[in-house]
Amino acid sequence: MSTDKLIKDFEAVAGKENVMTSETDRHSYSYDAAVLDSVMPALVVRPGDSEALGKCVKLCNDNGLPLTVRGAGTNLSGGTIPHPGGVVVLTNGLSRILEINEEDMYAVVEPGVVTAQFAAEVAARGLFYPPDPGSQAVSTLGGNVAENAGGLRGLKYGVTKDYVMGVDFWDVNGELVKSGSRTVKCVSGYNLSGLMIASEGTLGVFDKIILKLIPPAQAAKSMMAIFPSMKAASETVAAIIASKIVPATLEMMDNFTIRTVENFRGAGLPTDAEALLLIEVDGHPAQVEDEAVVVERICKENGATELKVAKDAAERDAVWQARRDALPALAKLRPTCVLEDATVPRSKIPAMIEALDEIAGKLDLTIGTFGHAGDGNLHPTILTDKRDKAEWERVEKGIDMIFERALALGGTLSGEHGIGLAKSKYLEGETSPGTLKYARRMKSVLDPKGILNPGKIIG
């Protein structure tokens, strides 16, 4: 990179104050939340508006500079780790909610809008934006779309892709591409918005996003079911779904995670429980009452020793805060925390739980398991110290075994964290050689110089 001239070019586009070249600044954007080695970018640019963003993309392409777009850096699969000698383009300078249309129930946002702030603004208008990734307090909507983020409510309400109505994005030539519409239905041309969802910054750079909003549920009831074993809890999940009830959330925690969370915050969790299911049903008040009765019956029939129902909003919030505390609580126990999201068909959860116990025992690993049991998306969390080479080798072997087992059970490599750098080596095992060849041909046409987040997804 011929730094002096290019730095001046970027400064002309984004402003001198928005081009960072110091080692300290560059180091701050050399890693993300994945447990992978950091890579120092050549420089970091923070465009402040749409026009500057497009010019930054074009400048990178014209000069053959690898470009990695970054929101909040909460990515768990290495999707925002830069390429050596490349440019990190930050989107936190494009953080405006451009429109919330209450009549037609949609919103238009820039990619740097923080997820939780957006959801709160929507709720203040009497509407609801369901996707709720665990990182929502800091993650941005552009990153959510790039990774197709999920969350606790994915079982009933779906994930980010189910709320994307349209995307405007910059191609490598700095041309603005528009796809989708503010209308409920739109079949004008190729579904380029769908192509961009979960593309992890490898095909274009988001400029604006149109998101669907829905009315909020009129009522909700949260429950905590206590079980003597993970097997009983996981079989209960399958039984609830088989009853044709779809809870808004259906989460699971094992005993190790329960005890860790309780030590972390003192949430009143039963530390002698081998497993918990955290369940919420929502909808019309009468429907909520009916479904809660059925869920309680199913839990007891499948071995629940106790079922606690939240009496008010404070107790309800405490239940869900305990679940959201799972990762930060576990992460405090060891220097390195590897959070995975192996996902299997719901009926295979008992088999996957059994496999995780087997892997932990065989390799002498500490694994805490929690996750979105209702949609089969488990989060086995390996606690380790990457500096211990012998232990880290066992961890890497354990990760291989986790994904081998998930795929053997008809599952997928990722329910919500993406492929990035961390899982690209497994992708052919889930798909096919032809799938990767097709994806690479498409990438080579849309990004001939290969500057957009090189190395991610397809290697």
FENSUL-V481857 format. One record per helix or strand. SS is the DSSP state (H for helix, E for strand). FROM is the first residue (numbers start at 1). TO is the last residue. If there is no record, write none. Layout:
<<SS | FROM | TO> <SS | FROM | TO>>
This chain:
<<H | 3 | 14> <H | 16 | 18> <E | 19 | 20> <H | 23 | 28> <E | 43 | 45> <H | 50 | 62> <E | 67 | 70> <E | 87 | 90> <E | 97 | 101> <E | 106 | 110> <E | 114 | 114> <H | 115 | 124> <E | 127 | 128> <E | 140 | 140> <H | 141 | 147> <H | 154 | 157> <H | 160 | 163> <E | 164 | 170> <E | 176 | 180> <H | 192 | 196> <E | 205 | 212> <E | 214 | 215> <E | 219 | 227> <H | 230 | 242> <E | 249 | 254> <H | 255 | 265> <E | 275 | 283> <H | 285 | 301> <E | 304 | 309> <H | 313 | 331> <E | 336 | 339> <E | 343 | 343> <H | 346 | 363> <E | 366 | 372> <H | 373 | 375> <E | 377 | 384> <H | 389 | 408> <E | 412 | 412> <H | 424 | 430> <H | 433 | 446> <E | 452 | 452>>
